[in-house]
Amino acid sequence: MLWWMLLAQAAVGTGYDQVRALAHSDEGSLEPVAYAAMIDGLSRVGGDGFARCLPTPAPETLAAFTVVLQLDAQGRVVRTWREGDGAVARCIEAGFAGTTVFVPPKAPFHAAFEFQGQP
């Protein structure tokens, strides 16, 4: 039981800035083919999220946001962290839960889905 409490505390203690740095490092370690597969997977799931989450009519502007994903060895999203608190950002984050993005070279693997908004 003690190990479970320690694991839970470690998971709670991981903040957005820490996991964003992990995502930057993990993404930077990928070979070009794996990087392209990651981008394809993020684009597919994120694009589905935008199609599902944007209100109709779509707003003229949308605030920037980032969702950091933790992937398991099969590429399934097991945890997310978000920077940005708009309704669309929350909806897209929820849409990543449990999806498979791409099979990473190691687990856990962190990746980030970033939406920059309009200039």
Wavefront OBJ file of the C-alpha trace (Angstrom):
o trace
v 0.000 0.000 0.000
v 2.887 2.365 0.746
v 4.224 2.014 -2.807
v 0.824 3.058 -4.202
v 0.801 6.208 -2.063
v 4.346 7.079 -3.167
v 3.424 6.540 -6.805
v 0.334 8.744 -6.432
v 2.380 11.491 -4.773
v 4.998 11.362 -7.526
v 2.308 11.652 -10.206
v 0.616 14.596 -8.485
v 3.957 16.382 -8.084
v 4.625 16.492 -11.825
v 3.761 19.987 -12.990
v 3.068 21.330 -16.449
v 6.491 22.967 -16.846
v 8.238 19.703 -15.979
v 6.257 17.589 -18.427
v 6.544 20.242 -21.159
v 10.337 20.004 -20.785
v 10.092 16.189 -20.951
v 8.024 16.477 -24.143
v 10.607 18.794 -25.693
v 13.385 16.339 -24.826
v 11.480 13.218 -25.943
v 10.375 14.802 -29.217
v 13.922 15.984 -29.904
v 15.268 12.454 -29.471
v 13.192 11.013 -32.319
v 14.585 9.917 -35.662
v 12.970 11.739 -38.628
v 10.620 8.857 -39.559
v 9.393 8.492 -35.963
v 9.019 12.276 -35.659
v 6.846 12.321 -38.794
v 4.712 9.472 -37.373
v 4.277 11.415 -34.131
v 3.226 14.571 -35.994
v 0.791 12.567 -38.136
v -0.778 10.989 -35.033
v -1.019 14.284 -33.148
v -2.531 15.970 -36.209
v -5.081 13.167 -36.692
v -6.315 13.137 -33.098
v -6.071 16.911 -32.706
v -7.883 17.504 -35.995
v -10.676 15.179 -34.905
v -10.819 17.185 -31.675
v -11.192 20.493 -33.484
v -13.941 19.042 -35.681
v -15.779 17.846 -32.565
v -15.028 20.737 -30.194
v -15.350 23.952 -32.198
v -18.699 25.649 -31.784
v -20.804 26.499 -34.808
v -20.249 29.073 -36.090
v -16.529 28.866 -35.349
v -15.098 31.853 -33.469
v -12.911 34.312 -35.378
v -10.170 33.944 -32.759
v -9.193 31.118 -30.485
v -6.737 31.370 -27.599
v -3.468 29.449 -27.855
v -3.126 26.270 -25.811
v -0.874 23.250 -25.384
v -1.749 19.729 -24.309
v 1.149 17.569 -23.137
v 0.544 13.836 -23.485
v 2.152 10.922 -21.702
v 2.184 7.825 -23.911
v 2.637 4.209 -22.865
v 4.697 1.648 -24.807
v 1.828 1.095 -27.288
v 1.445 4.832 -27.921
v -1.782 5.170 -25.953
v -2.351 8.440 -24.089
v -2.388 7.617 -20.383
v -2.210 11.139 -18.946
v -2.505 14.754 -20.082
v -1.588 18.216 -18.841
v -2.917 21.433 -20.363
v -1.824 25.053 -20.556
v -4.777 27.213 -21.560
v -8.245 27.102 -20.106
v -10.688 27.699 -22.918
v -13.593 25.374 -23.558
v -12.091 24.174 -26.843
v -8.733 23.445 -25.157
v -10.454 21.423 -22.417
v -12.509 19.513 -24.990
v -9.493 18.682 -27.158
v -7.516 17.569 -24.103
v -10.373 15.225 -23.165
v -10.423 13.890 -26.727
v -6.809 12.722 -26.457
v -7.552 10.507 -23.432
v -7.095 6.832 -24.263
v -6.320 7.393 -27.948
v -3.272 5.951 -29.674
v -0.987 8.576 -31.191
v 2.067 6.580 -32.386
v 4.291 3.830 -31.006
v 7.154 5.618 -29.226
v 10.704 4.296 -28.920
v 10.428 4.305 -25.102
v 7.833 4.553 -22.380
v 6.787 6.724 -20.856
v 7.090 9.127 -23.769
v 5.894 12.730 -23.657
v 4.675 14.739 -26.643
v 2.928 18.080 -26.981
v 0.005 19.162 -29.129
v 0.310 22.934 -29.541
v -2.228 25.318 -31.007
v -0.813 28.805 -31.511
v -4.034 30.631 -32.305
v -4.417 33.290 -34.941
v -1.699 35.977 -35.332
l 1 2 3 4 5 6 7 8 9 10 11 12 13 14 15 16 17 18 19 20 21 22 23 24 25 26 27 28 29 30 31 32 33 34 35 36 37 38 39 40 41 42 43 44 45 46 47 48 49 50 51 52 53 54 55 56 57 58 59 60 61 62 63 64 65 66 67 68 69 70 71 72 73 74 75 76 77 78 79 80 81 82 83 84 85 86 87 88 89 90 91 92 93 94 95 96 97 98 99 100 101 102 103 104 105 106 107 108 109 110 111 112 113 114 115 116 117 118 119
